[in-house]
Amino acid sequence: MFHRLRPYIPTALFALLIFYFGYQALTGDRGLLTRPQRNAALAARSQELKRLQAQEAELDSRIHLLSDASLSRDLLDERARVILGFADPRDYVIRTARRSD
């Protein structure tokens, strides 16, 4: 019986390969049916990138203000007070929940 089916084995393997690659083309990680999930993930990552770029621009400006060439006394005073935990006696201190940076 095996001798009668032997000529069809390569055809069956080829058909299985076609089925496998066809299935992956439709439902795989980069398949045609997963495009909406990829687009949603891309939109979320784009929003995160914009947020991080804005944060980087803010940090760059603060770094520039703390550099030797253009030292901002107000920013230096603010950072020293935050780090050391001091306040000016004339300041009103309002305690808030600590941000997780």
N, C-alpha and C positions, 0 to 999 in steps of 0.2 A: 504494500500500500504506500509506503514511503517513496518508492521508486516512481509511482504515478504522480505524486504531489511535488516531487523535486523540481521540475521545470517551473513551477509557479512560485517557488520561494523567493527568488529575486524580485518578481513582480509584487509580491505581498510586502516585502521589505521596503520597496520603493513607494508603494501606496501608503505604508505607515509613516515614512519620512515626509511625504507630501502632507498627510493629515497633521502630523506634529508641527511642521513649519507653518501650515495654514492656521492652525489653532493659535500658535504663538503670535502670528501676524495680527490676529484679531484681538486677543486677550492678554498678550504679554505685557511687560513693563513699558514698551514703546509701541504697543499695538494700536489699531485703529479705534477700538472701543474704549480705550483709557485716556483719550485726549481731554475730556472735561476735567478729570482728576489732575492731569498734568498742568492744564491751564490754571486751575484753582491754586495748585501748589506754586506755580510761577507768579501768580498775582500776590500771594502771601509773601513770598520771598522778595518780591519787588518792593512791597510796603516796608518790610523789615530793612531792606537795603537803604531806602530813603530815610528811615528813622536813624539808622546807624550813620549815614552820611551827614545828617543834620547834627547828630551828637558829636561827630568828629570835627565838624566845622566850629561848633561851640568850644570844644576843647582846644582846638588850634588857636582860636582867638584868645582864650584865657592864657594859653602858654605864651602867646606873643606879648600879652600884657604883663606877664611875670618875667619876661626875659630882661637881661641887663640893659639892652639898648632902649627899651621903652617900658620902664617899670611903672606900674600903676600903684600908687600908694594905697588907694582905696581897696583894690583887690588884694594887695599884700596884707593889709590890715585885716580884711575879712578872713582870709585864709589862716592867718596866725591865730585869730580868735577862735575859729572853728577847730583848728587842730589842738590848741592849748586849752580850749574850754573857757576862755575868759570873755568878759563882756565889759563894756564901758559903763561906769556907774550912771551915766545919763541915758543909757539905752533901756528901752522896754524890751524884755525878753519874753517871747511867746514860744513855749515848747510845743513841738509837734512830733508826730511819729517819725521815726528815723526812716529815711529812704534807703532801699537796698540798691546801691550803685554797682 
